[in-house]
Amino acid sequence: MISDVKEIITKERMTGLFEKNREVIVKNDPTMVTRLRDTAFESFAGLGFPTTKLEAWKNTDLKEWLGKPYDYYFEPLPGMDVQEVFRCNIPHLDTAIIGQLNGWYVSKDVPLIKLGNGMILGSLAEAFKAYPELIEKHFGRYAITGKNSLTDLNTAFAQDGIFIYVPDGVHSPKPIQLINVIHHDENLFLQSRNLILLGKNARLSLVHCDDSYNHQASFSNIVTEVHLDEGAFLDHYKLQNLNNNSTLISNTDFQLEKGAELASTFITLNGGMLRNNTNVLFNGPDGTANIHGLYLMDRKQHIDNHVFVDHLAPGCISKEMFKGILDENASGVFNGHVLVRKDAQKTNAYQSNRNILLTDTAKVNSKPFLEIYADDVKCSHGSTTGQLDTEAMFYLMQRGIGPESARMLLMFAFANEIVGKIAIPELRHRIEDMIKKRLQGELQICEQCVLHCSTPEHPMEFDIDISKI
Amino acid sequence: MLLSIKNLHASIKGKEILKGINLEVNKGEVHAIMGPNGTGKSTLASVIAGREVFDVTEGEITYKGKNLLKLPVEDRAREGIFMGFQYPVEIPGVSITNFMRTAVNEIRKYRGLDPIAAIEFLKLMEENKRLVEIQSNLTNRSVNEGFSGGEKKKNEIFQMAMLEPTLAILDETDSGLDIDALRIVANGVNKLRTKENAFVVITHYQRLLDYIVPDYVHVLFQGKIVKSGKKELALELEEKGYDWIKKEFE
């Protein structure tokens, strides 16, 4: 195995590893990707890991999380049985599942498949070899080098991940479930890369899950690039349910061309240190982006949602709604930045962040921020942080409902404003169920969003007839 | 005796609002409590229901022979006390159906009963919706969210019908209602009147009492009940206003 084990994560370790293993890393690359890696590596070597001295990381300190010893692998681990990992599924949800184990694409037969309708699904490493023209056109174009050192690190190192291509005019007939499971006997540092491309007027529903399989610590630095060409529609869900020793840096860069539409929902149920960098660029006019988020945190968990929406083109609509419930010593950050450039007239932008703090020791830093250079725009933002509504509590209790049930009803109602917008009914019901359990403290990390192994009545073999998607 | 209040003093943030209330309510009776604004009518309702912002500094309340002041809010409700709110609270995201099913079942659990069967519950919902002339879609909406004033008050009576209280305290249920809504609300109350329950109707105006005929009328002024009588007292108040009360007791 090409690996480097049980070391803490430092700039020096990573630069050393890159120089030592560069040949292995670049072996599947189209030339342009290798060039990009070298540039990204130089950028990372200059910037290093982010510290709280940076404005964007002021309230999120990675030091403790980087300071654990982690293994790093340059090839897939001989892991557990793939069929065992992806055994279960959301009951009744008819999806195509593609899986990642420790950041590597897993497949039973073929690592990359082209369907009858032209869709391509599978391993990014394979796509590097099979579709270099698509890769050269899109890879690294949306997650741009030089802006974020963790993205640069990912660009330099990432060897595999998921590749999805939906050609012009094709509507994916089923939602695709992308499951990333972490399972290793030691602490693991992994970096995977996903590239999702929707052609003109293409449509796709994508459910993207990050799960742990045990309680071992992990540090994931994941970059997902998504391109929506003219008139494309993406319904995107990100479900995060990791163990308390997990660090997840999830960077998602969306670029929308003319008239494209994005609905993205981030549901964070568990994890140790979570940072979601979500960037949306309106590169063409008349696009729409609805970015929603819900986080339920307790213990010493930390969640940081950074959302940057760049209105480069006119006539686009962006709506952000993030809601959180924080209990015990949990902490949260919401940083929403909407940039309306000079030519982005008729922009309609809305940002909202609402938090409920259940204890005096839970805290939130909320910073919605509008930066506007156009004059004919409609923009608004709001942020509230408070306790459960005491008037509503009294009203419910006056009807005979005990304080615990009353709290539960109110918290669920608060969360449901986000969950209620989930367009796939089976997924919505599943998440409602998970949120109820989470709020009652009954959600186990082994009872993951898609690996719901406690419902054996709906076993799901990882034996999907992918040709029928 | 269902409810007995003796020398009740209550204050909020150190300011005394109730200054020695005495009141007795028996099963089968309807009591009206009237009085000018700001004399403590709503405070009295809140203290009986158990709202925590009020401190009871003196006196006692006995309900069904129990010391009511020792019971938490939810247990008072489970013992059969219902308060119709002057300003019903909007609770986005909680459906009336879910709210009522939770309430009915928690009350049943307290009384040692099994949860209500789904079909029985739906039947009960339908019956009680008809009672207050609620159009069918209301029950799937969030509690009071976006309701008109009339809808909110009808919804209070609907909830009362669902929970079948022994003692219902209606706090200015008539305020903000047009005559049709007032008639519907009063009609709901009248249909729920039995020999086994009692109502305390708090109102500023005599108008409601044309529809809900009380057995007793009390005038609350400056934190005390200064006058009690039969239903004719309400007519007298309607005719003369509250000024003569003020003159007499100020």
HADDOCK unambig.tbl for C-alpha pairs under 7 A between the chains (distance, minus, plus):
assign (segid A and resid 391 and name CA) (segid B and resid 89 and name CA) 6.92 0.50 0.50
assign (segid A and resid 392 and name CA) (segid B and resid 89 and name CA) 6.04 0.50 0.50
assign (segid A and resid 392 and name CA) (segid B and resid 91 and name CA) 6.57 0.50 0.50
assign (segid A and resid 395 and name CA) (segid B and resid 89 and name CA) 6.77 0.50 0.50
assign (segid A and resid 397 and name CA) (segid B and resid 73 and name CA) 6.12 0.50 0.50
assign (segid A and resid 397 and name CA) (segid B and resid 74 and name CA) 4.80 0.50 0.50
assign (segid A and resid 398 and name CA) (segid B and resid 49 and name CA) 6.88 0.50 0.50
assign (segid A and resid 398 and name CA) (segid B and resid 73 and name CA) 5.86 0.50 0.50
assign (segid A and resid 398 and name CA) (segid B and resid 74 and name CA) 5.58 0.50 0.50
assign (segid A and resid 398 and name CA) (segid B and resid 77 and name CA) 5.56 0.50 0.50
assign (segid A and resid 398 and name CA) (segid B and resid 82 and name CA) 6.95 0.50 0.50
assign (segid A and resid 399 and name CA) (segid B and resid 74 and name CA) 6.83 0.50 0.50
assign (segid A and resid 399 and name CA) (segid B and resid 77 and name CA) 5.71 0.50 0.50
assign (segid A and resid 399 and name CA) (segid B and resid 82 and name CA) 6.96 0.50 0.50
assign (segid A and resid 399 and name CA) (segid B and resid 103 and name CA) 5.83 0.50 0.50
assign (segid A and resid 400 and name CA) (segid B and resid 74 and name CA) 4.38 0.50 0.50
assign (segid A and resid 400 and name CA) (segid B and resid 75 and name CA) 6.47 0.50 0.50
assign (segid A and resid 400 and name CA) (segid B and resid 77 and name CA) 4.73 0.50 0.50
assign (segid A and resid 400 and name CA) (segid B and resid 78 and name CA) 5.11 0.50 0.50
assign (segid A and resid 400 and name CA) (segid B and resid 103 and name CA) 5.47 0.50 0.50
assign (segid A and resid 400 and name CA) (segid B and resid 106 and name CA) 6.38 0.50 0.50
assign (segid A and resid 400 and name CA) (segid B and resid 107 and name CA) 5.80 0.50 0.50
assign (segid A and resid 401 and name CA) (segid B and resid 74 and name CA) 5.84 0.50 0.50
assign (segid A and resid 401 and name CA) (segid B and resid 102 and name CA) 6.81 0.50 0.50
assign (segid A and resid 401 and name CA) (segid B and resid 103 and name CA) 5.21 0.50 0.50
assign (segid A and resid 401 and name CA) (segid B and resid 106 and name CA) 5.95 0.50 0.50
assign (segid A and resid 402 and name CA) (segid B and resid 74 and name CA) 5.67 0.50 0.50
assign (segid A and resid 409 and name CA) (segid B and resid 94 and name CA) 6.82 0.50 0.50
assign (segid A and resid 413 and name CA) (segid B and resid 92 and name CA) 6.63 0.50 0.50
assign (segid A and resid 413 and name CA) (segid B and resid 93 and name CA) 4.21 0.50 0.50
assign (segid A and resid 413 and name CA) (segid B and resid 94 and name CA) 5.53 0.50 0.50
assign (segid A and resid 414 and name CA) (segid B and resid 93 and name CA) 6.62 0.50 0.50
assign (segid A and resid 416 and name CA) (segid B and resid 93 and name CA) 6.44 0.50 0.50
assign (segid A and resid 417 and name CA) (segid B and resid 93 and name CA) 6.73 0.50 0.50
